[in-house]
Amino acid sequence: MRVTRLLHTRYRLNDLERSVTFYRQVLGLEEVRRHKSPRGSELVFLKAPQSEETIELCHFPNSGLVEVQPDLTHVAFEVESLAAFGEHLARLGLRYSDGPHYKSDGSGGFAFVDAPEGYEIELIERRPTAPGSGLGY
C-alpha cells in the first residue's frame, strides 16, 4: 500500500488574513475554500492556477504562538521570469530575501521571498532550452 498523490501542505499562522492577502496578492494564488475545523481551527485553502495541490493556511490560537525558525521549511512555485517577478515584488514594496541565483548553464534559477510569518517561498524559473532543468535546487 502507498499514497497516490500530494493533496495539500499546511502552515499554521498567527495572522490568517495577513497571510491570505500575501499569498493572493503577492503570489497570485486562488482561494478555493475556507472553513472551521471540528476543533476550531480557521482554515483557508489556496492553489496556484496550474496546480491541483493546495496550501492550507491554519489559524489555531489555542496551540500557542507560531515562531518560524530560519530555514525550517519552504514551498516552491514556478515562475516564468525571476526578473519580472522581482519587479512585481518591488511594486508591492517587497524584495527577494535571497537571490535570484542563476544556473551557470543558463537552464534557470531560483530566489526566495519570505511570507509574513517567516515561512520561505522559493520561486523557480525553468528555461526550456535545457531538458529536465529546474527540477530542484
C-alpha atoms as one frame of an Amber mdcrd trajectory, in Angstrom:
protein
   0.000   0.000   0.000   1.247   3.522  -0.778  -0.053   7.040  -1.132  -1.303
   8.118  -4.541  -0.788  11.892  -4.637   0.023  15.001  -2.663  -3.115  16.952
  -1.760  -2.018  19.868   0.401   0.647  21.305   2.663  -0.327  23.069   5.882
   1.223  26.107   7.510  -0.012  27.281  10.908  -0.094  31.058  11.328  -0.567
  33.830  13.862  -2.335  36.217  11.454  -4.518  34.390   8.958  -5.828  37.348
   6.961  -2.409  38.965   6.574  -1.050  35.702   5.169  -4.062  35.107   2.909
  -3.535  38.590   1.478   0.155  37.833   0.850  -0.494  34.504  -0.880  -3.250
  36.030  -3.036  -1.741  39.419  -3.914   1.974  38.619  -3.995   1.924  35.058
  -5.320  -1.374  35.181  -7.205  -2.850  32.094  -5.560  -6.591  31.491  -5.705
  -8.621  30.872  -2.557 -10.528  27.643  -3.178 -12.256  27.112   0.172 -12.444
  28.330   3.730 -13.961  26.689   6.804 -13.580  25.973  10.507 -12.346  22.542
  11.588 -14.173  20.500  14.249 -11.560  21.578  16.840 -11.966  25.262  15.936
  -9.056  25.934  13.569  -9.758  28.518  10.890  -8.604  27.025   7.578  -8.077
  28.612   4.169  -7.018  26.556   1.140  -5.251  28.248  -1.787  -3.770  26.974
  -5.041  -1.672  28.125  -7.961  -3.607  28.450 -11.245  -1.934  25.448 -12.912
  -1.767  23.145  -9.859  -4.154  20.750  -8.193  -2.315  20.694  -4.848  -3.286
  23.307  -2.291  -1.709  25.134   0.596  -3.714  25.047   3.803  -3.284  28.116
   5.975  -4.325  27.378   9.546  -5.053  29.758  12.410  -5.434  27.987  15.767
  -4.566  30.368  18.619  -5.183  27.706  21.286  -1.992  25.902  20.226   0.252
  28.864  21.034   2.296  31.431  19.168   3.866  30.375  15.860   7.605  31.086
  15.717   9.097  30.015  12.395  12.785  29.172  12.671  15.116  30.202   9.834
  15.458  27.593   7.100  12.803  25.360   8.706  10.751  24.636   5.596   9.725
  26.155   2.298   7.294  25.681  -0.534   8.374  26.215  -4.152   6.489  27.720
  -7.083   7.424  28.024 -10.722   7.558  31.494 -12.282   8.089  32.468 -15.908
  10.760  35.043 -15.058  12.589  35.765 -11.821  13.435  39.243 -13.111   9.776
  40.041 -13.849   8.671  38.577 -10.508  11.297  40.702  -8.761   9.805  43.788
 -10.428   6.342  42.682  -9.252   7.701  42.403  -5.698   9.267  45.875  -5.932
   5.930  47.397  -6.987   4.475  45.907  -3.785   7.320  47.283  -1.666   8.924
  43.856  -1.252  12.138  42.213  -2.395  13.726  38.804  -2.583  15.176  37.638
   0.727  17.763  35.574  -1.198  18.712  35.634  -4.863  17.996  35.432  -7.612
  20.655  32.828  -8.345  21.013  31.541 -11.901  22.496  28.232 -13.007  25.727
  28.589 -14.970  24.347  26.542 -17.863  21.520  29.044 -18.413  18.818  26.486
 -17.594  17.111  28.632 -14.963  17.428  29.928 -11.471  15.816  30.390  -8.110
  15.130  33.021  -5.462  13.321  33.269  -2.137  10.803  35.672  -0.655   9.579
  35.487   2.942   5.881  35.154   3.731   4.518  37.239   6.646   5.038  34.549
   9.293   8.624  33.931   8.130   7.996  30.858   6.000  10.246  30.887   2.934
   8.740  30.813  -0.539  11.048  29.584  -3.302  10.488  30.841  -6.830  11.980
  28.726  -9.610  12.479  29.853 -13.198  12.861  26.996 -15.645  14.188  27.649
 -19.106  13.039  25.232 -21.815  16.466  25.325 -23.521  17.771  22.682 -21.120
  15.676  19.487 -20.938  14.976  18.351 -17.394  16.283  21.555 -15.854  14.867
  23.253 -12.835  13.530  20.160 -11.135  15.121  21.129  -7.862  17.836  23.263
  -6.373
